[in-house]
Structures are given as structure tokens and as C-alpha cells.
Amino acid sequence: MDSGKKVATISIATNEIYRDGKGEKQSETTWHRLVAWGKQADIVESYLKKGSEIAVEGKLTNRSYDDKNGDKQYITEVVVNSLLMLDKNKK
């Protein structure tokens, strides 16, 4: 950022597995946008890669912006307060 503060945005997927009304196993994936600032952004940049398993704690925020066509777009993000890497070191 212009102010010198580091920011990282990533997407994570959560999976829910459940049984439907017929008893058949179903799986649903939902994508979430995360925003990490400062030291959390450093961790994202230095240690995470596609497929990394993480646990996050944060605050849900909603914001809007005007896209290039002038249409208002709404977005929900998780502003990361803490991040825990769950991957084990693979040797």
C-alpha cells in the first residue's frame, strides 16, 4: 500500500459434507475472501501456498465499490485477526 503497510488477500474454501433428505451423501464447497494486514500479511506471503491448510479467526466485513461500468458491487470479507498454519512439515 502507499502507506507502507502490507496487505494480502487470499481465497479459502470450506467444505461441508452432509446427507440429504434421501440419505445420500452431499458435499458443498464455499469460497471466502480473506484480508490480512501487517504481520499476518507477511505470514501469508512467506509461508502459504495453494492447498495450504489454515485456521483463521477474524471479523466479517461488508463493503461496496463501483466497478468499471459504474455498477455497485458488494463484497463480504474476513479481516484476519489470527492465522494458524495446520500443515505439518513434510520432509
C-alpha positions as CSV (number, residue, x, y, z in Angstrom):
1,M,0.0,0.0,0.0
2,D,1.1,3.6,-0.4
3,S,1.3,4.0,3.4
4,G,3.9,1.2,3.6
5,K,1.5,-1.1,5.4
6,K,1.4,-4.6,3.9
7,V,-1.9,-6.3,2.9
8,A,-2.6,-9.7,1.5
9,T,-5.8,-11.0,0.0
10,I,-6.4,-14.7,-0.4
11,S,-9.4,-17.0,-1.0
12,I,-10.0,-20.1,1.0
13,A,-12.5,-22.9,0.6
14,T,-14.6,-24.6,3.2
15,N,-16.2,-27.9,2.6
16,E,-19.5,-29.1,4.2
17,I,-20.4,-32.8,3.9
18,Y,-24.0,-33.8,4.8
19,R,-26.7,-36.2,4.0
20,D,-29.7,-35.0,2.0
21,G,-33.4,-36.0,2.6
22,K,-32.8,-39.3,0.7
23,G,-29.8,-40.1,2.9
24,E,-27.3,-39.6,0.1
25,K,-24.0,-38.0,1.0
26,Q,-23.6,-34.5,-0.4
27,S,-20.6,-32.1,-0.5
28,E,-20.7,-28.4,-0.8
29,T,-17.7,-26.1,-1.2
30,T,-17.9,-22.4,-0.3
31,W,-15.2,-19.8,-1.2
32,H,-14.3,-17.0,1.2
33,R,-12.2,-13.9,0.7
34,L,-9.7,-13.1,3.4
35,V,-7.8,-9.9,4.0
36,A,-4.7,-10.0,6.2
37,W,-2.7,-6.9,7.3
38,G,0.8,-6.3,8.7
39,K,2.4,-9.4,10.3
40,Q,-0.4,-11.6,9.2
41,A,0.2,-10.5,5.6
42,D,3.9,-11.4,6.0
43,I,2.9,-14.9,7.0
44,V,0.6,-15.3,4.0
45,E,3.3,-14.1,1.7
46,S,6.2,-16.1,3.2
47,Y,4.6,-19.4,4.1
48,L,1.3,-20.1,2.5
49,K,0.9,-21.7,-0.9
50,K,-2.1,-23.1,-2.8
51,G,-3.5,-26.0,-0.9
52,S,-2.1,-24.9,2.5
53,E,-4.4,-25.8,5.4
54,I,-5.0,-22.9,7.8
55,A,-7.3,-21.9,10.6
56,V,-8.3,-18.3,10.8
57,E,-10.1,-16.0,13.3
58,G,-11.3,-12.7,12.2
59,K,-14.1,-10.3,11.6
60,L,-16.7,-10.5,8.9
61,T,-17.0,-7.2,7.0
62,N,-19.2,-6.0,4.2
63,R,-18.2,-3.2,1.7
64,S,-19.2,-2.0,-1.7
65,Y,-17.5,-0.4,-4.6
66,D,-18.3,0.8,-8.1
67,D,-17.0,-1.4,-10.9
68,K,-15.6,-0.1,-14.2
69,N,-19.2,0.1,-15.6
70,G,-20.3,2.2,-12.7
71,D,-22.4,-0.6,-11.2
72,K,-22.3,-1.0,-7.4
73,Q,-20.7,-4.3,-6.3
74,Y,-21.0,-5.7,-2.8
75,I,-18.4,-7.9,-1.2
76,T,-18.1,-9.8,2.1
77,E,-14.6,-10.4,3.5
78,V,-13.0,-11.9,6.6
79,V,-10.4,-9.5,8.1
80,V,-7.9,-11.8,9.7
81,N,-7.0,-11.3,13.4
82,S,-5.1,-14.5,13.8
83,L,-3.9,-17.2,11.4
84,L,-2.7,-20.7,12.3
85,M,-0.9,-22.9,9.8
86,L,-2.1,-26.5,10.1
87,D,0.2,-28.2,7.5
88,K,2.8,-30.5,9.1
89,N,6.4,-30.1,7.9
90,K,6.9,-32.6,5.1
91,K,10.5,-33.9,4.9
